[in-house]
């Protein structure tokens, strides 16, 4: 039984609905059949009572004057006048005298005159006993268990005398056939109702359960990942389930915002740790590196080595200078004493990089200009914009867009390209050093991130979606003029 209650609502609701429909249909049909059976019995009794009283009234004078032939005509008439339109009719009519002997019978060959009915059969013996015990003047219905007939006994009497009894014999099979016809009709109606209601019940049951099932599936995802949104058209009503859907939507939105915030916090902490580690390593490397470069310069200036040695020393010097450039890129420090950013600085970046874009046959879209100077370090802002544009030009297939705008006391920079989407491995560690794609060493975005953080701003990457471009957006707060 418990397993039945553990079923999914998509099965439980239709099953319970079907059970209730079938139970209700069976109960109503059963009650109607019982009512029909009782009504048929009542109709049969009324018909037999009416016929019996009419015959008894006619038989009384015939029996009083011992007119057997007239009595025979009376009991024979109902059987001869039987009609197919009335399937439940008297099968035999028997008039008994006061000694319960056959006075006349509609079928003399079966019940001849003067036959004592108690000796005819067990059923007629029971009829004789009932007649002997019955002293009333109303119609007596006799329903013998297992009998193929129904019997009705009507006294043949007037107010002064009782001459005998009239027995009407009806076929139980004919009565039951009529009841079966009515039952078949009721059964067909019930079957039609079930054929209509059961499919509707399954359709609406599964339709009602579907939102609950999907909601349960989505709720089961909580803890492992942020669940997906539910289609609003799945249940667009304002009842309790509809309000539950709304609450689920708000919960998913808050979980998604929380997940994004947690991801940004983890990334920020990881990048900050990497920055501290890189800065420490860079400082440690710079000290011996400076000594080695000084020694090589001294050797090259004052030594008297052969050409092969000088060539080797020159090769070592170039390698050390390359190491010095790489280490210098890891040491990003905001020079807050730099001059303020002017409109010409933005135009200079455009002038520097537009030829590079045209060299790759790219469309270079430029939107927006600064209308005034901004209290931000010009050198660092230029470096941010140049790094982003160089990366975009390197990755683009046919188009690069750049937007610069000053809104709500913040400088907004946006650089987009239509190149290949960023690989998943790169997106997860986008602003970490030495994680770049292609031939770059991956320090451009790292340096850009460090500068943006030191200026108190935010940088975000929006990977390419269907029909869109990969976009990097930077927002730098602008200090109030001094």
Secondary structure, DSSP 8 states (H G I E B T S, - for coil): -HHHHTS-HHHHHHHHHHHHHHHHHHHHHHHHHHHHHHHHHHHHHHHHHHHHHHHHHHHHHHHHTT-HHHHHHHHHHHHHT--TT--S-EEEEEEEETTSBEEEESSTTTS-TT-BGGGT-HHHHHHHHHHHH---SS-EEE--TT-SEEEEEEEEE-SS-EEEEEEEEEEHHHHHHHHHHHHHHHHHHHHHHHHHHHHHHHHHHHHHHHHHHHHHHHHHTTTTS------GGGS---SHHHHHHHHHHHHHHHHHHHHHHHHHHHHHHHHHHHHHHHHHHHHHHHHHHHHHHHHHHHHHHH----HHHHHHHHHHHHHHHHHHHHHHHH-----TTS-EE-HHHHHHHHHHHHHHHHHTT-EEEEE---SS-EEEEHHHHHHHHHHHHHHHHHH-SSEEEEEEEEETTEEEEEEEE-S----HHHHHTTTSTT--STTS-SHHHHHHHHHHHHTT-EEEEE---TT--EEEEEEEE-----
